[in-house]
Amino acid sequence: MPTLGAYLRELREKSHISLRTLASRVRITPAYLSDIELGRRHPSDRVLADLARALRTTVDDLRRHDPRALMHDIQQRLDHDAGFAQALRRLLSKCETSDDLVRMMEK
């Protein structure tokens, strides 16, 4: 799955929208949009919503590509389930790569 920035670029290019045009539509600078696409910066909720609207997708679709959302979900589970940390450690000790994790889940 591509990162949020790569996915934004992919959607923008599929829509034949230049970086400058998209930045103008969402009221941000082209440099800021470029930084988002390159993974150097993360958009605010407002900018994410404006990007979703301009690219004809949903905020949820964009968030699926943002690792910060995953980290938030993991942190919530760690905060509310004492056994989650131990289970996650056991899982990570058995998986060195994402492919290892996928193979384990498919068993």
N, C-alpha and C positions, 0 to 999 in steps of 0.2 A: 504494500500500500504506500503511495507517495506521501511525503510530508505535507503539511498544510500549505507551505509556500509553493512546493512543486505542483500541488493540486490546483492552487489558485492560478498559477501560470498556465497549466494545462487547460483549465476552463476558459481563461482569458484568450488564449491562442485559438481554441476551438470556436470561440465566438468572434474571432477576427477583430479583437479590440486591442489597441495599443496600450502599453503601460501608462503613457501620459493620459490617454482618454479615460481609462478606468480610474486612475488617480483623481482626475478632475470630477468624474461622476460621484465618487465617494468622498470628495472634499478633503483629500490628503495630498501630500506632495508626491511626485513621482519617485523621489529618493526613498521616502518612507515605504511606498508600495514595493519598490525594488528590494529593500531590506526585508520586508515580510516574505517576499517570494524566495529570497536567498536564505531564509531561516535565521536572520540576524536579529529580528524584532518580532514581537507578537502583537497582533491587532487587539485593540480594546473591543469590548462587546458591541459598542456602537459601530465601529469600523467593520467588524465582522458581519454585523447585520446589513450594513450598507453594501459590503462586498457581495454577500449572498443575494441581495436584491438585484444588484447590477449584473451579476452573473447568472441570474435566473435559477438559483438553487436555494437551499434552505440553510439556516444557521446550523441545524443538526448535521446536515451533510458535511459542512465545513469542519465542524468540531470533531467528527470521526477521524479527521486527519491531523488533529492537534494533540500531541502527546501530553499537553498540560491537563486536558480533560481526563485522560487515563490516570495521571498521577493524582488528580483530585479524588477520583473514585477509589484508588488504592488507599490513599490516606484516610478516607472515610471508613473504609473497612478495617484498617489497622486501628483506628480510634474506637471502633465499636465492637470489635470481635478479637478477644485476646488470642485466640487460636489461629487467627488469620496469618499473623507474622510467622509463626512456626511452620504452618503449611506452605506459605510462600517460599520460605527459606529451603524447605525440603524439595520443593518443585524446582527452584533455581539451581540447586546443587546437582540435579539430574539433567539439566538442560544447559548446554553451552551456547547454543544458537537458537534463533527463532524456529528454524527447521526442526530442531530437536523437540521443541515445545509442541509444534504442530503434530509431529509423529506421535508423541506421547498422548496427545488429546484424541487422536484418531484410533488409538488402541481400544 
